[in-house]
Amino acid sequence: MLLANHLGVLHSTLGTLAETFREVAARHGDEPDVRHICELLAQRIDRQAEQLKPVVDRYGESGEPEPSLLRDLQDLYALASFTDITWTVVGQAAQGLRDQELMDVVSACEQDTARQLAWLKTRIKQSAPQALIVAGS
């Protein structure tokens, strides 16, 4: 069962994400909302890791990545998510500049990115049971 690989990735990612939220909170302490929210989110992620522990104990965890369609789709989803938020940032700049041409480009591209993310999420949901339960048995 390859579920242990993904539990290992998830457990590791939660630790990294919580640590990174804390680093951002410390680095931007002069922004009270950022500091407070980042610390709060780090605590919530810590709770997620605690909730995950019994499952990890039951199925185990492995940090070894496996080449699979599912991992490739997850990588694409992460990249598309980064692209999505970058379009948002560029869109905010376009509004500040009152650059209609750039706003139009951002609007069209955000829609394309949203479709990409929707397809990827659907395909990941389809692939996960086969990849995590059946393939690793």
Secondary structure, DSSP 8 states (H G I E B T S, - for coil): -THHHHHHHHHHHHHHHHHHHHHHHHHTTTSHHHHHHHHHHHHHHHHHHHHHHHHHHHH---------HHHHHHHHHHHHHHHHHHHHHHHHHHHHHT-HHHHHHHHHHHHHHHHHHHHHHHHHHHHHHIIIIITT-
